[in-house]
Structures are given as structure tokens and as C-alpha cells.
Amino acid sequence: MKAMPSRAPRAALVCSGVLLASALSCRREPAQSPENAERTALVAQSCPEIELGSEPVDAKNARVFVEVVALSGGALPNPIGHWLDEHAVTVRSSSNLVAFPDIPTSMPWGQCVDAVCKDTQRSLTVKAELPQRGTDPIALALRIEESAPNGGPGAAKVLLDTTLQAPSQQPMVLPASPALSSGSLVVTAYLLRKLDDLHRLLECKVRQAEREHQLR
């Protein structure tokens, strides 16, 4: 993978520093045994506090929060609509990050617990292009790669390489990819028009965590 531009680490630091403090971590999930690798969770949850608006997007302040979740088994409704708002799903692995416009941003992807790949490292890279207006879709380029075992020499193996036109807060469901999960991949982008929108989104995520706790 090519080296990230100098500003990309800044995006990762913003994500790790702020989200970690609010129970929404931007680091790799802790290692787990295979029987505990999956969990029941709510994904692609809407955040009404974030206003989209039809006015032009100010690129100086706007960012994109991206949530990528791999599910285990079970077909999702098609079209998905708002089904995920009220239905918990079985999550195999997930990652999220704050992307600066037009700058590829990378972070670790999930946690591999299978015996055949326990020594591999996976990364998620997202490049987001801001829409002209809040009601327009967000252009996303997603790439998930697996490095050589134990950090050895060799080119990274591409597990997913795709582009999407994702309306803000509307889940995009990708078909199952055997290299990643037995279930669908759900990608949700949140347009953050203003700096305060990240804090509003974090408040929504805290409420989401409270709802998830009730599912246990």
C-alpha cells in the first residue's frame, strides 16, 4: 500500500483520541477466542441531531464518519430501508474512522481469530469525497487488505476494493465476501457538516451502547 499523505495520521488521531474517550474505539478489537468472536449489536443507527440541509457543504469544516461492519450469516431485507434501526444483528467484526475529504485514511480492520489467519494483519482504508450539498450522496472508496503473515515480505492481499455512493446515514449493504465474513458487509457514512456534529454523533453512539447493553 502506498504511504498515506501527511494529513491522514491526523484524521486517525482525531478518531482515536475522541472516540476512545466515549466508548467508541478506533483501535483493533481485543483478541478473543473463536466462540466469543461474535456479538449482538445495533449497526447503522441514525442520528437525528445531525442536520443534513440542502445548502452547499463547507469543505473547510466538513468530515465524514464511516462505519464498516461485517455480519455473520443471515440475509438482510432488500431493500434494507430503516430495518436496522430497530433490529440487532450478529457482528463478526467492525471498524470506524473519521475521514478528511479526499485523503485516504487507514486503520486496523477487526480481529482475526481463526487458526488459519491468526498471524495476519488486516487494514481498512477509506477515501471520502464530500458531496456538493448535504442531501447528495457521499462518494466512498473502500479497501480492506491483509498483510503477509508475521509481517513478512510480500505484497498485501486485497480482500475488498470497491466504491460506493452513500447517502448520509443510510446503510449500504454489500454481498457476503468469504474472505471477510459469512454475512453481508454494511457500510454507513455520516456527513459531519460542522465541527460540533462529531460530538452529536458521539452522543448518539453512547445512547446506542446503552440500548445494546439492554440486549445482553
Contacts in CASP RR format, 6 or more apart in sequence:
PFRMAT RR
TARGET T0000
AUTHOR 0000-0000-0000
METHOD contacts of the structure
MODEL  1
MKAMPSRAPRAALVCSGVLLASALSCRREPAQSPENAERTALVAQSCPEI
ELGSEPVDAKNARVFVEVVALSGGALPNPIGHWLDEHAVTVRSSSNLVAF
PDIPTSMPWGQCVDAVCKDTQRSLTVKAELPQRGTDPIALALRIEESAPN
GGPGAAKVLLDTTLQAPSQQPMVLPASPALSSGSLVVTAYLLRKLDDLHR
LLECKVRQAEREHQLR
1 106 0 8 1.000
1 123 0 8 1.000
1 125 0 8 1.000
1 145 0 8 1.000
1 156 0 8 1.000
4 103 0 8 1.000
4 104 0 8 1.000
4 105 0 8 1.000
4 106 0 8 1.000
5 103 0 8 1.000
5 104 0 8 1.000
7 100 0 8 1.000
7 103 0 8 1.000
8 100 0 8 1.000
8 103 0 8 1.000
8 104 0 8 1.000
8 105 0 8 1.000
8 106 0 8 1.000
10 100 0 8 1.000
11 63 0 8 1.000
11 97 0 8 1.000
11 98 0 8 1.000
11 99 0 8 1.000
11 100 0 8 1.000
11 103 0 8 1.000
11 105 0 8 1.000
12 26 0 8 1.000
12 97 0 8 1.000
12 105 0 8 1.000
12 106 0 8 1.000
12 107 0 8 1.000
14 98 0 8 1.000
15 26 0 8 1.000
15 96 0 8 1.000
15 97 0 8 1.000
15 98 0 8 1.000
15 107 0 8 1.000
16 25 0 8 1.000
16 26 0 8 1.000
16 27 0 8 1.000
17 26 0 8 1.000
18 198 0 8 1.000
18 202 0 8 1.000
19 25 0 8 1.000
19 26 0 8 1.000
19 96 0 8 1.000
19 98 0 8 1.000
19 202 0 8 1.000
20 26 0 8 1.000
20 27 0 8 1.000
22 202 0 8 1.000
22 205 0 8 1.000
22 206 0 8 1.000
23 205 0 8 1.000
23 206 0 8 1.000
23 209 0 8 1.000
24 96 0 8 1.000
24 202 0 8 1.000
24 205 0 8 1.000
24 206 0 8 1.000
24 209 0 8 1.000
26 95 0 8 1.000
26 96 0 8 1.000
26 97 0 8 1.000
26 107 0 8 1.000
27 107 0 8 1.000
27 108 0 8 1.000
28 108 0 8 1.000
28 109 0 8 1.000
28 110 0 8 1.000
28 111 0 8 1.000
29 93 0 8 1.000
29 94 0 8 1.000
29 110 0 8 1.000
29 111 0 8 1.000
30 111 0 8 1.000
31 111 0 8 1.000
31 113 0 8 1.000
32 111 0 8 1.000
32 113 0 8 1.000
33 113 0 8 1.000
34 113 0 8 1.000
34 114 0 8 1.000
37 92 0 8 1.000
37 93 0 8 1.000
37 111 0 8 1.000
37 113 0 8 1.000
38 72 0 8 1.000
38 90 0 8 1.000
38 91 0 8 1.000
38 92 0 8 1.000
39 90 0 8 1.000
39 91 0 8 1.000
40 88 0 8 1.000
40 89 0 8 1.000
40 90 0 8 1.000
40 91 0 8 1.000
40 212 0 8 1.000
40 215 0 8 1.000
40 216 0 8 1.000
41 69 0 8 1.000
41 88 0 8 1.000
41 89 0 8 1.000
41 91 0 8 1.000
41 94 0 8 1.000
41 212 0 8 1.000
42 84 0 8 1.000
42 88 0 8 1.000
42 89 0 8 1.000
42 208 0 8 1.000
42 211 0 8 1.000
42 212 0 8 1.000
42 215 0 8 1.000
43 67 0 8 1.000
43 69 0 8 1.000
43 71 0 8 1.000
43 84 0 8 1.000
43 89 0 8 1.000
43 91 0 8 1.000
43 94 0 8 1.000
43 171 0 8 1.000
43 186 0 8 1.000
43 188 0 8 1.000
44 67 0 8 1.000
44 69 0 8 1.000
44 84 0 8 1.000
44 85 0 8 1.000
44 171 0 8 1.000
44 186 0 8 1.000
44 188 0 8 1.000
45 84 0 8 1.000
45 85 0 8 1.000
45 204 0 8 1.000
45 205 0 8 1.000
45 208 0 8 1.000
46 82 0 8 1.000
46 85 0 8 1.000
46 169 0 8 1.000
46 204 0 8 1.000
47 169 0 8 1.000
47 190 0 8 1.000
47 200 0 8 1.000
47 201 0 8 1.000
47 204 0 8 1.000
49 200 0 8 1.000
49 201 0 8 1.000
49 203 0 8 1.000
49 204 0 8 1.000
50 168 0 8 1.000
50 169 0 8 1.000
50 190 0 8 1.000
50 191 0 8 1.000
50 192 0 8 1.000
50 193 0 8 1.000
50 197 0 8 1.000
50 200 0 8 1.000
50 201 0 8 1.000
50 204 0 8 1.000
51 193 0 8 1.000
52 134 0 8 1.000
52 135 0 8 1.000
52 168 0 8 1.000
52 169 0 8 1.000
52 191 0 8 1.000
52 193 0 8 1.000
53 133 0 8 1.000
53 134 0 8 1.000
53 135 0 8 1.000
53 193 0 8 1.000
54 133 0 8 1.000
54 134 0 8 1.000
54 135 0 8 1.000
55 133 0 8 1.000
55 134 0 8 1.000
56 132 0 8 1.000
56 133 0 8 1.000
57 130 0 8 1.000
57 131 0 8 1.000
57 132 0 8 1.000
57 133 0 8 1.000
57 134 0 8 1.000
57 191 0 8 1.000
57 193 0 8 1.000
58 193 0 8 1.000
59 101 0 8 1.000
59 130 0 8 1.000
61 193 0 8 1.000
61 194 0 8 1.000
61 195 0 8 1.000
62 101 0 8 1.000
62 130 0 8 1.000
62 191 0 8 1.000
62 192 0 8 1.000
62 193 0 8 1.000
62 194 0 8 1.000
63 98 0 8 1.000
63 99 0 8 1.000
63 100 0 8 1.000
63 101 0 8 1.000
63 192 0 8 1.000
63 197 0 8 1.000
63 198 0 8 1.000
64 98 0 8 1.000
64 99 0 8 1.000
64 101 0 8 1.000
64 128 0 8 1.000
64 130 0 8 1.000
64 138 0 8 1.000
64 140 0 8 1.000
64 189 0 8 1.000
64 190 0 8 1.000
64 191 0 8 1.000
64 192 0 8 1.000
65 96 0 8 1.000
65 97 0 8 1.000
65 98 0 8 1.000
65 99 0 8 1.000
65 189 0 8 1.000
65 190 0 8 1.000
65 192 0 8 1.000
65 198 0 8 1.000
65 201 0 8 1.000
66 96 0 8 1.000
66 97 0 8 1.000
66 98 0 8 1.000
66 99 0 8 1.000
66 126 0 8 1.000
66 128 0 8 1.000
66 140 0 8 1.000
66 187 0 8 1.000
66 188 0 8 1.000
66 189 0 8 1.000
66 190 0 8 1.000
67 94 0 8 1.000
67 95 0 8 1.000
67 96 0 8 1.000
67 186 0 8 1.000
67 187 0 8 1.000
67 188 0 8 1.000
67 189 0 8 1.000
67 190 0 8 1.000
68 94 0 8 1.000
68 95 0 8 1.000
68 96 0 8 1.000
68 109 0 8 1.000
68 124 0 8 1.000
68 126 0 8 1.000
68 142 0 8 1.000
68 185 0 8 1.000
68 186 0 8 1.000
68 187 0 8 1.000
69 91 0 8 1.000
69 93 0 8 1.000
69 94 0 8 1.000
69 185 0 8 1.000
69 186 0 8 1.000
69 187 0 8 1.000
69 188 0 8 1.000
70 91 0 8 1.000
70 92 0 8 1.000
70 93 0 8 1.000
70 94 0 8 1.000
70 180 0 8 1.000
70 181 0 8 1.000
70 183 0 8 1.000
70 185 0 8 1.000
71 89 0 8 1.000
71 90 0 8 1.000
71 91 0 8 1.000
71 92 0 8 1.000
71 181 0 8 1.000
71 183 0 8 1.000
71 184 0 8 1.000
71 185 0 8 1.000
71 186 0 8 1.000
72 90 0 8 1.000
72 91 0 8 1.000
72 92 0 8 1.000
72 181 0 8 1.000
72 182 0 8 1.000
72 183 0 8 1.000
73 90 0 8 1.000
73 176 0 8 1.000
73 181 0 8 1.000
73 182 0 8 1.000
73 183 0 8 1.000
73 184 0 8 1.000
74 183 0 8 1.000
74 184 0 8 1.000
75 184 0 8 1.000
76 83 0 8 1.000
76 84 0 8 1.000
76 89 0 8 1.000
76 173 0 8 1.000
76 184 0 8 1.000
76 186 0 8 1.000
77 83 0 8 1.000
78 173 0 8 1.000
80 171 0 8 1.000
80 173 0 8 1.000
81 170 0 8 1.000
81 171 0 8 1.000
84 171 0 8 1.000
84 186 0 8 1.000
88 212 0 8 1.000
88 215 0 8 1.000
92 180 0 8 1.000
92 181 0 8 1.000
92 182 0 8 1.000
92 183 0 8 1.000
93 109 0 8 1.000
93 110 0 8 1.000
93 111 0 8 1.000
93 180 0 8 1.000
93 181 0 8 1.000
94 110 0 8 1.000
95 107 0 8 1.000
95 108 0 8 1.000
95 109 0 8 1.000
95 110 0 8 1.000
95 124 0 8 1.000
97 105 0 8 1.000
97 107 0 8 1.000
97 124 0 8 1.000
97 126 0 8 1.000
98 105 0 8 1.000
98 192 0 8 1.000
98 198 0 8 1.000
99 105 0 8 1.000
99 126 0 8 1.000
99 127 0 8 1.000
99 128 0 8 1.000
100 128 0 8 1.000
101 128 0 8 1.000
101 129 0 8 1.000
101 130 0 8 1.000
102 127 0 8 1.000
102 128 0 8 1.000
102 129 0 8 1.000
102 130 0 8 1.000
103 127 0 8 1.000
104 125 0 8 1.000
104 126 0 8 1.000
104 127 0 8 1.000
104 141 0 8 1.000
105 125 0 8 1.000
105 126 0 8 1.000
105 127 0 8 1.000
106 123 0 8 1.000
106 124 0 8 1.000
106 125 0 8 1.000
106 126 0 8 1.000
107 123 0 8 1.000
107 124 0 8 1.000
108 121 0 8 1.000
108 122 0 8 1.000
108 123 0 8 1.000
108 124 0 8 1.000
109 122 0 8 1.000
109 123 0 8 1.000
109 124 0 8 1.000
109 144 0 8 1.000
110 122 0 8 1.000
112 118 0 8 1.000
112 120 0 8 1.000
112 122 0 8 1.000
117 146 0 8 1.000
119 149 0 8 1.000
119 150 0 8 1.000
120 146 0 8 1.000
120 147 0 8 1.000
120 148 0 8 1.000
120 149 0 8 1.000
121 146 0 8 1.000
121 147 0 8 1.000
121 151 0 8 1.000
122 144 0 8 1.000
122 145 0 8 1.000
122 146 0 8 1.000
122 147 0 8 1.000
122 159 0 8 1.000
123 144 0 8 1.000
123 145 0 8 1.000
123 147 0 8 1.000
124 142 0 8 1.000
124 143 0 8 1.000
124 144 0 8 1.000
125 142 0 8 1.000
125 143 0 8 1.000
125 144 0 8 1.000
125 145 0 8 1.000
126 140 0 8 1.000
126 141 0 8 1.000
126 142 0 8 1.000
126 143 0 8 1.000
127 140 0 8 1.000
127 141 0 8 1.000
128 138 0 8 1.000
128 139 0 8 1.000
128 140 0 8 1.000
128 141 0 8 1.000
128 189 0 8 1.000
129 138 0 8 1.000
129 139 0 8 1.000
129 140 0 8 1.000
130 138 0 8 1.000
130 191 0 8 1.000
131 137 0 8 1.000
131 138 0 8 1.000
131 139 0 8 1.000
131 168 0 8 1.000
131 191 0 8 1.000
134 168 0 8 1.000
134 191 0 8 1.000
134 193 0 8 1.000
135 167 0 8 1.000
136 167 0 8 1.000
137 165 0 8 1.000
137 166 0 8 1.000
137 167 0 8 1.000
137 168 0 8 1.000
138 165 0 8 1.000
138 166 0 8 1.000
138 167 0 8 1.000
138 168 0 8 1.000
138 189 0 8 1.000
138 191 0 8 1.000
139 163 0 8 1.000
139 164 0 8 1.000
139 165 0 8 1.000
139 166 0 8 1.000
140 163 0 8 1.000
140 164 0 8 1.000
140 165 0 8 1.000
140 166 0 8 1.000
140 187 0 8 1.000
140 189 0 8 1.000
141 162 0 8 1.000
141 163 0 8 1.000
142 160 0 8 1.000
142 161 0 8 1.000
142 162 0 8 1.000
142 163 0 8 1.000
142 164 0 8 1.000
142 187 0 8 1.000
143 158 0 8 1.000
143 160 0 8 1.000
143 161 0 8 1.000
143 162 0 8 1.000
144 158 0 8 1.000
144 159 0 8 1.000
144 160 0 8 1.000
144 161 0 8 1.000
144 180 0 8 1.000
145 156 0 8 1.000
145 157 0 8 1.000
145 158 0 8 1.000
145 159 0 8 1.000
146 156 0 8 1.000
146 157 0 8 1.000
146 159 0 8 1.000
146 179 0 8 1.000
147 156 0 8 1.000
147 157 0 8 1.000
148 154 0 8 1.000
148 155 0 8 1.000
148 156 0 8 1.000
159 177 0 8 1.000
159 179 0 8 1.000
159 180 0 8 1.000
160 174 0 8 1.000
160 177 0 8 1.000
160 179 0 8 1.000
160 180 0 8 1.000
160 185 0 8 1.000
162 174 0 8 1.000
164 172 0 8 1.000
164 187 0 8 1.000
166 172 0 8 1.000
166 187 0 8 1.000
166 188 0 8 1.000
166 189 0 8 1.000
167 189 0 8 1.000
168 189 0 8 1.000
168 190 0 8 1.000
168 191 0 8 1.000
169 188 0 8 1.000
169 189 0 8 1.000
169 190 0 8 1.000
169 191 0 8 1.000
170 188 0 8 1.000
171 186 0 8 1.000
171 187 0 8 1.000
171 188 0 8 1.000
172 186 0 8 1.000
172 187 0 8 1.000
172 188 0 8 1.000
172 189 0 8 1.000
173 184 0 8 1.000
173 185 0 8 1.000
173 186 0 8 1.000
174 184 0 8 1.000
174 185 0 8 1.000
174 186 0 8 1.000
174 187 0 8 1.000
175 184 0 8 1.000
175 185 0 8 1.000
176 182 0 8 1.000
176 183 0 8 1.000
176 184 0 8 1.000
176 185 0 8 1.000
177 185 0 8 1.000
190 197 0 8 1.000
190 201 0 8 1.000
191 197 0 8 1.000
192 198 0 8 1.000
192 201 0 8 1.000
END
